[in-house]
Structures are given as C-alpha cells and as structure tokens.
Amino acid sequence: MAGTRSKKRTPRKAMPGRIAWQKVAFALMAVAAVFGGGFGMGVWIADDQTAPDQVAEAGTTQKTAKSSRPALAVVRSAPAVPSANAPVLTRDLALPPEPTNRPVRPAGLSPEALGAPHLPRVEAPAVAAVTQQPPRLLDPGAAPWVRNAVASVAANGRPMIAIVLDDLGVDRRRSARAIDLPAPLTLAFLPYATEVALQAKRARERGHELLVHVPMQPHGEDADPGPNALDMMLGEAEVRRRIAWNLKQFSGYVGINNHMGSRFTESMPGANLVADAVQAHGLMLLDSMTSAQSVLGARGRAAGAPTVDRDVFLDNTDSAEEVRKRLAQTEEVARNTGTAIAIGHPRDATLEVLTPWLVDVQARGFVLVPLTQVLRARMGQGDGKIKTVEVRE
C-alpha cells in the first residue's frame, strides 16, 4: 500500500542442529557416489578381462586384445556352447548330382559345382576330411567325356577289356549288385528308372564310369523300350525333345548308348539326330549294335563325336555257360586287337560269373579299364591312359 514503509528482511540464523544434519547428509552422498563409481569401474574391468576367445569360421582360434587397465581377480566361466544356429563348416566330399554338362568339381572349386547348398565364404584356412574317392580329372574346361572319365592304370602293352552293363536302375536289387562289383566297370542307367540320379551317384562313388542308356525304337510290336523312347514316327522335333529329356535325368556320365533301338539305329535321320546331340554336348557314343544294319556308329564318327562299337554280347541267353563262353570270346578279341568291349546286363547268371572273372582277369594278362580308355586307344592315343593331372578329393 502507498505510504507504507517496507520492512527490511534479515536472514535467519541457521540453527546449529540443522547444520549438523546437512553435513551428515552430504557426507553420506559422497560415500555412496565413490562406492558406486568404484563398483561400476570394477565390473567394467572384470568384463573386459574375461572376454571369451573368438573362434574363427574355419576352426582356428585367436585371442582377443588384452586391456591395459588393472585387472581384478575374477573367476573365468566355462566357454559358451555354440548356438544350434551357428554356421558349421562342411564339405560335401561327396559328389552330389550337378546339372547336365556342369563340370565335376576339382579340388578348390565352390560347393555349387556339386549341387551342394551354398556355404558362407571361408577366408581362414580349413582342413578338410580325407576320404577315399575315385580319382577325377583336374580339367574343368574339357568336354564331359573327358571331364567325367574315370582314371585308370596304364595298360603297358597288355590287352584292355571294358565291361559295360546295360539296363541298370529299374531292378534295384540287381543294379545294386552290379554297382558293388570291382571297378572300373562302365554302367549304363535307364534314365526313366526310379531315383536314377541317386543310383548313378553311388555308382560313380564306387569308381565306375557312367552312360545314359537312351531307349530307342526296336523292331517288333511287342518290344517296349520304355518312356520317352526315340521314335522317328513322332517327328524330328519330338525326337530332339526326348533326347534332351533323357540327358537331364542324371549327371556325371561320359556319353550314351542305345537301349534296344534295332529299328531306330537303322534310320539315317534318327542316327543323325543322336550323333549331332552327342557331338554338341561333348559326349561319347557307344553303338550297342542291336542291329547288324545299325548306322549309329558311322553317323557318330561322321559328326565328329568320339564313337566306339560293341564287340561282344555276354548274355543273349540268360545262362552261366553262355556268359563264360562270351567272356572267353571277349578275351580272344582283346588278345588279337589290343582292346575289347563287352556288353552284359544285371542278370543273376551274368553277375555270378562276372564276380570271380573280374578278380582274376589280370592274372591272365589282361587289364580291366573304363570304356573311355578303350575309346582313347582306338582313337590312336597310345594305350588310352588319361594323361591329364589327376586328383583325389
């Protein structure tokens, strides 16, 4: 109010008791701050000193850098168990089915070459497991008949015999017996057989060479070569489509031969279609000679495809005596010409006679070789032994 004089306030004097309590509170706060900061620093240092070793992706270990801060005395915990989702370095040594005409992977190429699932890139050195696998060629740029060939020993002047077993894949039990025979054989799988890719893969792992046993039109209305058989009555476009289908059912093969086909292989247009496809895919051609009038081999050679013809049929009749007689004939051909190609089938009599014959054939002065080795020899490449560097994975 106007005219009223303001009074000057004077500060109250603090009471002695209040000052004492303030000092005690400040002291307690200071002690808590110091203790809390020291505890936090100790935990930070302890955590730094107990950092686990880092495990590299390829299986090697390296230590983490040590802290320069003073360490506290701590108890190290046990190493952590890797998570179930952590990446694991694997290597499929196996030879998984790759797409038609894709190179077989030599050592050092990516797992995709085998059709294996994509794995993370590994920079650190890794030590792969060592298993006994059939040798493969270190030549990914070569034609499939070279790239997929099974390496063999040099003949050194001995007569060479290649045994080809046809019609594999449909009769699973007998096919398995054939696969388990001593290598190297040349096994021709029917492309329409159930799980043919898995059967062919196992045969390759056992050291055998592979052929696609392409079904072709035979003489006679009662003979059935099976699905997707080549038949010129269907027209050129359909024959080409069926050739492509047959070649896509499994992989790792060196070439093809005909299943039945006594009529088709006598057809010049049909033989030309097959020969052109074989040459274009870098494959070899074996004329099974199911007809004496077959022109398949001649057309294959004219097209520039590596081609050979069968010499002996082992089991025109399903009897052990017939197989023994034909094996003796095969030996005679090899002795007189240097090479022989015999074709048989997974029949009980054939498998029973072949089992001991394959064991002692070398003692009689012969060498058992894959079909490509006979092909090379007949092409004038010495004894047919593969000269390219070989590797084992």
Backbone torsions as a table, in degrees:
resi	resn	phi	psi	omega
1	MET	NA	149.3	-179.0
2	ALA	-66.9	139.4	177.9
3	GLY	87.2	-7.8	179.8
4	THR	-90.8	130.4	-179.3
5	ARG	-82.4	130.3	176.4
6	SER	-75.5	143.0	179.8
7	LYS	-94.3	134.7	177.5
8	LYS	-77.8	121.6	-179.2
9	ARG	-81.3	142.4	176.9
10	THR	-114.7	135.2	-178.9
11	PRO	-62.6	142.2	177.2
12	ARG	-74.7	147.5	176.1
13	LYS	-80.7	131.3	179.2
14	ALA	-66.6	142.3	179.3
15	MET	-76.3	144.4	179.9
16	PRO	-55.7	-38.7	-179.0
17	GLY	-65.2	-39.8	179.8
18	ARG	-62.4	-43.6	179.5
19	ILE	-59.2	-40.3	-179.2
20	ALA	-63.8	-44.7	179.9
21	TRP	-66.2	-36.2	176.1
22	GLN	-62.1	-43.0	179.4
23	LYS	-62.8	-40.0	180.0
24	VAL	-65.0	-41.2	-179.2
25	ALA	-64.5	-46.2	177.7
26	PHE	-59.5	-39.0	-179.6
27	ALA	-64.1	-43.9	179.3
28	LEU	-63.9	-39.4	178.4
29	MET	-63.7	-39.9	179.4
30	ALA	-64.3	-42.2	180.0
31	VAL	-64.0	-42.2	179.7
32	ALA	-63.3	-40.8	179.6
33	ALA	-63.3	-44.5	-179.9
34	VAL	-64.4	-45.4	-178.8
35	PHE	-64.4	-43.6	180.0
36	GLY	-64.7	-43.2	178.3
37	GLY	-63.8	-40.8	178.4
38	GLY	-65.9	-38.7	178.4
39	PHE	-64.6	-42.7	178.0
40	GLY	-63.6	-42.0	177.9
41	MET	-62.1	-39.3	-179.7
42	GLY	-65.1	-42.1	178.1
43	VAL	-63.6	-42.1	-180.0
44	TRP	-61.2	-45.0	-179.9
45	ILE	-65.7	-44.1	-179.0
46	ALA	-61.6	-41.0	178.8
47	ASP	-62.5	-40.1	179.1
48	ASP	-66.5	-38.9	-176.3
49	GLN	-74.3	-20.9	-176.4
50	THR	-107.0	21.6	177.7
51	ALA	-62.6	130.8	-177.2
52	PRO	-68.3	156.8	173.8
53	ASP	-64.5	144.4	179.3
54	GLN	-92.0	129.0	-179.4
55	VAL	-93.1	124.0	179.5
56	ALA	-71.9	157.7	-175.8
57	GLU	-64.4	-29.7	-176.9
58	ALA	-88.4	3.8	175.5
59	GLY	105.5	-6.2	178.7
60	THR	-91.2	159.3	-178.8
61	THR	-120.2	153.3	176.3
62	GLN	-144.1	146.0	-177.4
63	LYS	-82.9	145.3	174.2
64	THR	-78.2	156.7	-179.9
65	ALA	-64.7	138.3	-178.8
66	LYS	-83.9	144.6	-179.7
67	SER	-77.4	147.1	177.0
68	SER	-85.9	-6.9	179.5
69	ARG	-74.5	151.5	179.8
70	PRO	-61.0	135.0	-176.5
71	ALA	-90.4	147.8	173.0
72	LEU	-93.5	156.8	176.8
73	ALA	-74.4	115.2	-177.4
74	VAL	-132.7	163.6	176.3
75	VAL	-104.1	121.7	-178.7
76	ARG	-74.6	135.6	178.5
77	SER	-82.5	163.8	177.9
78	ALA	-66.4	150.6	178.7
79	PRO	-57.6	144.2	-179.4
80	ALA	-70.2	143.4	176.3
81	VAL	-77.7	129.5	-178.8
82	PRO	-57.8	145.2	177.2
83	SER	-65.8	151.0	177.7
84	ALA	-64.1	-21.9	-178.9
85	ASN	-93.7	1.2	-178.8
86	ALA	-67.6	145.5	-179.7
87	PRO	-66.0	138.1	179.9
88	VAL	-117.8	131.3	179.6
89	LEU	-76.2	118.4	178.5
90	THR	-128.7	160.9	175.7
91	ARG	-145.9	118.0	179.1
92	ASP	-80.9	105.9	-178.9
93	LEU	-86.4	-7.3	178.2
94	ALA	-80.5	161.7	178.1
95	LEU	-92.7	85.7	-179.4
96	PRO	-71.2	154.1	-178.8
97	PRO	-64.6	125.8	176.7
98	GLU	-100.0	162.7	173.8
99	PRO	-53.9	152.6	-176.6
100	THR	-51.2	131.1	176.1
101	ASN	68.5	10.3	172.0
102	ARG	-77.8	140.6	-177.0
103	PRO	-61.9	144.9	170.0
104	VAL	-74.6	131.7	-171.5
105	ARG	-70.0	120.7	166.1
106	PRO	-78.6	174.2	-179.0
107	ALA	-60.2	134.1	173.7
108	GLY	102.1	-13.6	179.2
109	LEU	-87.0	167.9	-173.5
110	SER	-69.9	155.2	178.8
111	PRO	-62.2	-20.8	-178.9
112	GLU	-60.5	-27.5	-179.2
113	ALA	-62.0	-22.0	176.9
114	LEU	-99.4	5.3	-177.0
115	GLY	77.8	10.7	179.7
116	ALA	-74.2	156.9	176.3
117	PRO	-59.9	149.4	-179.0
118	HIS	-64.9	131.3	177.1
119	LEU	-110.8	152.4	177.9
120	PRO	-61.4	148.3	178.4
121	ARG	-66.9	130.4	-177.8
122	VAL	-110.5	118.9	-179.1
123	GLU	-90.4	-34.3	-178.1
124	ALA	-74.0	151.6	-179.1
125	PRO	-64.7	142.4	179.8
126	ALA	-128.9	148.1	178.4
127	VAL	-106.8	115.8	-178.0
128	ALA	-84.9	152.3	175.2
129	ALA	-65.7	147.6	-178.5
130	VAL	-106.2	122.0	176.5
131	THR	-132.0	158.9	178.7
132	GLN	-84.3	113.5	179.0
133	GLN	-128.2	155.0	178.0
134	PRO	-61.7	143.0	-179.8
135	PRO	-65.3	146.5	177.3
136	ARG	-130.7	163.4	-174.2
137	LEU	-85.3	138.6	175.7
138	LEU	-89.5	66.4	-175.7
139	ASP	-152.3	68.8	-174.7
140	PRO	-65.5	-15.1	-179.5
141	GLY	-90.8	-2.3	-176.9
142	ALA	-77.8	164.0	175.3
143	ALA	-62.8	150.5	-177.8
144	PRO	-54.6	-33.4	-179.0
145	TRP	-68.1	-22.9	174.0
146	VAL	-90.4	-44.6	-174.7
147	ARG	-63.9	-36.2	-176.8
148	ASN	-97.1	4.4	-179.0
149	ALA	-68.5	146.8	175.8
150	VAL	-88.5	125.9	178.5
151	ALA	-68.1	148.0	-177.6
152	SER	-142.3	169.3	-179.9
153	VAL	-75.6	158.2	176.7
154	ALA	-69.0	142.9	-180.0
155	ALA	-72.0	-30.5	-179.5
156	ASN	52.7	43.9	176.7
157	GLY	86.5	-8.3	179.6
158	ARG	-78.1	149.0	175.9
159	PRO	-64.0	138.8	-177.1
160	MET	-104.5	138.2	177.7
161	ILE	-126.5	128.4	173.3
162	ALA	-110.9	123.2	176.7
163	ILE	-101.3	122.8	177.9
164	VAL	-110.9	128.4	175.2
165	LEU	-110.5	120.3	-177.7
166	ASP	-90.7	174.8	167.5
167	ASP	62.8	24.9	-179.0
168	LEU	-78.4	152.8	172.8
169	GLY	113.6	-39.0	-176.3
170	VAL	-76.6	-51.5	175.5
171	ASP	-85.6	96.7	-171.7
172	ARG	-65.2	-38.3	-177.2
173	ARG	-66.3	-50.3	-179.9
174	ARG	-69.7	-32.7	176.3
175	SER	-63.0	-40.1	177.9
176	ALA	-64.0	-38.3	175.9
177	ARG	-62.4	-41.3	178.9
178	ALA	-64.7	-41.5	179.7
179	ILE	-62.1	-33.2	-177.4
180	ASP	-82.1	-2.7	176.4
181	LEU	-67.8	156.6	-179.3
182	PRO	-58.4	135.2	178.7
183	ALA	-85.3	159.8	4.4
184	PRO	-97.4	124.8	166.7
185	LEU	-106.9	171.1	172.6
186	THR	-116.4	116.4	-172.5
187	LEU	-109.5	125.4	-176.9
188	ALA	-106.3	113.6	-176.1
189	PHE	-98.2	135.6	173.0
190	LEU	-69.8	124.5	-173.0
191	PRO	-67.2	-18.3	-179.3
192	TYR	-92.6	4.5	-179.8
193	ALA	-67.4	151.4	178.4
194	THR	-66.2	132.5	179.6
195	GLU	51.4	42.0	-177.2
196	VAL	-64.2	-34.0	-179.2
197	ALA	-63.8	-40.0	178.7
198	LEU	-68.3	-39.9	179.0
199	GLN	-65.3	-42.8	179.7
200	ALA	-65.6	-38.2	178.2
201	LYS	-60.7	-44.1	179.5
202	ARG	-64.9	-39.6	178.2
203	ALA	-62.4	-40.4	178.7
204	ARG	-64.4	-40.1	179.0
205	GLU	-65.7	-27.2	178.6
206	ARG	-80.7	-3.5	175.6
207	GLY	97.8	13.9	179.9
208	HIS	-95.7	152.4	171.9
209	GLU	-84.7	155.8	-175.4
210	LEU	-119.6	144.3	169.9
211	LEU	-127.6	151.5	168.1
212	VAL	-89.7	120.3	-176.8
213	HIS	-90.7	85.0	-169.8
214	VAL	-75.9	122.8	178.9
215	PRO	-72.3	136.6	-178.6
216	MET	-136.3	157.1	-174.1
217	GLN	-63.1	125.9	177.0
218	PRO	-97.4	172.8	167.8
219	HIS	-76.9	150.3	177.1
220	GLY	93.9	137.6	-178.0
221	GLU	-77.6	-23.4	-175.6
222	ASP	-84.9	-17.8	-178.7
223	ALA	-79.8	126.5	-178.2
224	ASP	-116.8	110.3	-179.5
225	PRO	-77.2	-13.3	178.4
226	GLY	107.8	-179.8	-176.6
227	PRO	-63.9	149.9	175.4
228	ASN	56.8	34.7	176.1
229	ALA	-73.5	147.9	179.0
230	LEU	-77.7	127.6	-175.6
231	ASP	-148.5	115.9	-177.1
232	MET	-66.8	-15.4	176.0
233	MET	-65.5	-18.8	-178.7
234	LEU	-85.9	-12.2	-179.8
235	GLY	99.4	157.1	-174.3
236	GLU	-63.2	-42.9	-177.4
237	ALA	-62.0	-41.5	-179.9
238	GLU	-70.3	-36.1	176.8
239	VAL	-62.9	-42.4	177.5
240	ARG	-61.8	-41.8	179.7
241	ARG	-62.8	-40.5	-178.8
242	ARG	-70.9	-35.6	174.2
243	ILE	-59.3	-46.8	-179.5
244	ALA	-61.6	-41.9	179.7
245	TRP	-61.4	-46.3	-178.7
246	ASN	-61.4	-35.6	-177.9
247	LEU	-76.0	-11.5	-176.5
248	LYS	-99.4	0.5	-172.6
249	GLN	-81.2	-24.0	171.2
250	PHE	-156.4	179.6	-173.5
251	SER	-139.2	179.6	179.0
252	GLY	84.2	8.7	-176.5
253	TYR	-90.0	161.3	179.5
254	VAL	-98.1	-19.9	-177.4
255	GLY	179.3	-159.0	-178.3
256	ILE	-133.1	161.1	164.5
257	ASN	-143.7	166.3	-172.5
258	ASN	-90.9	136.4	170.7
259	HIS	-97.2	119.4	-170.5
260	MET	57.7	-127.5	174.7
261	GLY	81.2	18.8	-178.5
262	SER	-60.1	-32.9	178.5
263	ARG	-83.0	-44.6	-175.7
264	PHE	-64.3	-40.9	-176.4
265	THR	-71.9	-11.6	173.3
266	GLU	-85.7	-9.2	-177.8
267	SER	-88.1	120.2	178.9
268	MET	-61.6	-46.3	178.6
269	PRO	-61.9	-41.2	179.4
270	GLY	-66.0	-44.8	179.3
271	ALA	-62.5	-35.9	178.0
272	ASN	-64.9	-40.2	178.8
273	LEU	-62.6	-43.3	179.0
274	VAL	-66.0	-46.1	-178.2
275	ALA	-61.5	-41.5	179.4
276	ASP	-64.5	-40.7	179.7
277	ALA	-66.5	-41.3	179.4
278	VAL	-62.6	-45.4	-179.7
279	GLN	-65.0	-41.0	-178.0
280	ALA	-66.5	-31.5	-179.0
281	HIS	-90.5	1.5	179.4
282	GLY	69.9	32.9	-177.6
283	LEU	-104.7	172.5	172.1
284	MET	-105.7	162.5	-177.8
285	LEU	-126.8	127.6	172.2
286	LEU	-111.3	116.6	174.5
287	ASP	-83.4	113.3	-178.9
288	SER	-70.1	-10.7	177.1
289	MET	56.3	51.7	174.4
290	THR	-77.0	-8.4	173.6
291	SER	-135.6	137.4	176.6
292	ALA	-67.0	-18.2	179.2
293	GLN	-97.8	15.1	-179.3
294	SER	-61.8	136.9	175.0
295	VAL	-112.2	8.7	-175.5
296	LEU	-62.7	-47.1	179.8
297	GLY	-64.0	-42.6	-179.6
298	ALA	-63.7	-41.2	179.7
299	ARG	-70.0	-33.1	176.0
300	GLY	-63.1	-45.1	178.1
301	ARG	-65.5	-38.2	179.3
302	ALA	-64.7	-31.7	-179.9
303	ALA	-81.5	-5.8	-179.6
304	GLY	87.4	10.9	178.0
305	ALA	-84.9	138.7	175.3
306	PRO	-61.2	120.0	-169.3
307	THR	-136.0	140.6	173.0
308	VAL	-138.2	160.3	179.2
309	ASP	-115.1	148.0	176.5
310	ARG	-67.5	144.8	177.7
311	ASP	-99.9	-47.3	-171.8
312	VAL	-133.9	138.6	167.3
313	PHE	-96.0	127.9	-175.0
314	LEU	-82.3	-29.6	-168.1
315	ASP	-141.5	56.7	172.1
316	ASN	-59.9	-32.2	169.3
317	THR	-117.2	141.8	-173.3
318	ASP	-85.7	76.4	178.1
319	SER	-144.5	146.1	-180.0
320	ALA	-61.7	-37.6	-179.8
321	GLU	-63.5	-40.2	177.9
322	GLU	-63.1	-42.8	-178.5
323	VAL	-64.9	-42.7	179.2
324	ARG	-62.1	-42.5	179.7
325	LYS	-62.1	-42.5	-177.6
326	ARG	-74.1	-30.0	174.7
327	LEU	-67.5	-37.8	176.0
328	ALA	-64.7	-37.4	176.0
329	GLN	-65.1	-39.2	177.8
330	THR	-61.4	-42.8	178.5
331	GLU	-62.8	-38.1	179.7
332	GLU	-65.6	-42.7	177.0
333	VAL	-60.9	-45.0	-179.9
334	ALA	-64.2	-39.1	-179.6
335	ARG	-65.9	-35.6	-176.6
336	ASN	-84.3	-30.8	-174.2
337	THR	-115.1	-13.0	-178.8
338	GLY	98.2	-23.5	179.4
339	THR	-144.2	156.3	175.2
340	ALA	-152.7	142.6	176.4
341	ILE	-121.8	120.7	179.0
342	ALA	-118.4	137.6	179.4
343	ILE	-113.5	130.5	174.7
344	GLY	-132.7	-171.8	-175.9
345	HIS	-137.5	159.3	-178.8
346	PRO	-77.6	68.8	176.4
347	ARG	-106.9	157.6	-175.6
348	ASP	-59.2	-47.5	-178.3
349	ALA	-62.2	-43.0	-179.2
350	THR	-63.3	-45.8	-178.2
351	LEU	-67.2	-37.4	-179.5
352	GLU	-66.9	-39.4	-179.6
353	VAL	-76.1	-37.9	-178.5
354	LEU	-65.5	-34.1	-173.3
355	THR	-55.7	-53.0	177.2
356	PRO	-75.0	-30.6	-177.8
357	TRP	-63.7	-40.2	-179.1
358	LEU	-65.7	-26.6	-178.3
359	VAL	-75.6	-40.2	-173.2
360	ASP	-107.6	7.5	-178.2
361	VAL	-63.2	-34.6	-178.9
362	GLN	-69.7	-29.7	178.3
363	ALA	-65.7	-20.2	178.1
364	ARG	-92.4	8.7	173.2
365	GLY	96.9	8.9	179.3
366	PHE	-106.1	166.7	173.8
367	VAL	-128.7	130.1	178.2
368	LEU	-84.0	126.9	-174.4
369	VAL	-134.1	158.4	171.6
370	PRO	-70.4	162.2	-175.7
371	LEU	-59.4	-37.3	-177.9
372	THR	-63.6	-26.3	178.7
373	GLN	-71.3	-38.0	174.0
374	VAL	-65.6	-41.9	177.9
375	LEU	-56.6	-47.0	-179.6
376	ARG	-62.0	-42.1	-179.9
377	ALA	-63.0	-40.8	-179.6
378	ARG	-73.7	-19.2	174.7
379	MET	-85.7	2.0	176.9
380	GLY	89.9	17.3	-180.0
381	GLN	-95.9	59.0	175.9
382	GLY	61.7	-132.8	-179.5
383	ASP	-87.6	7.9	174.9
384	GLY	84.3	-1.0	-178.9
385	LYS	-66.9	136.4	179.3
386	ILE	-67.9	125.2	-177.2
387	LYS	-92.7	-12.4	-178.3
388	THR	-68.0	152.4	179.1
389	VAL	-59.1	137.7	-178.9
390	GLU	-111.9	149.7	178.0
391	VAL	-135.1	156.9	171.4
392	ARG	-118.5	133.1	179.7
393	GLU	-98.6	NA	NA
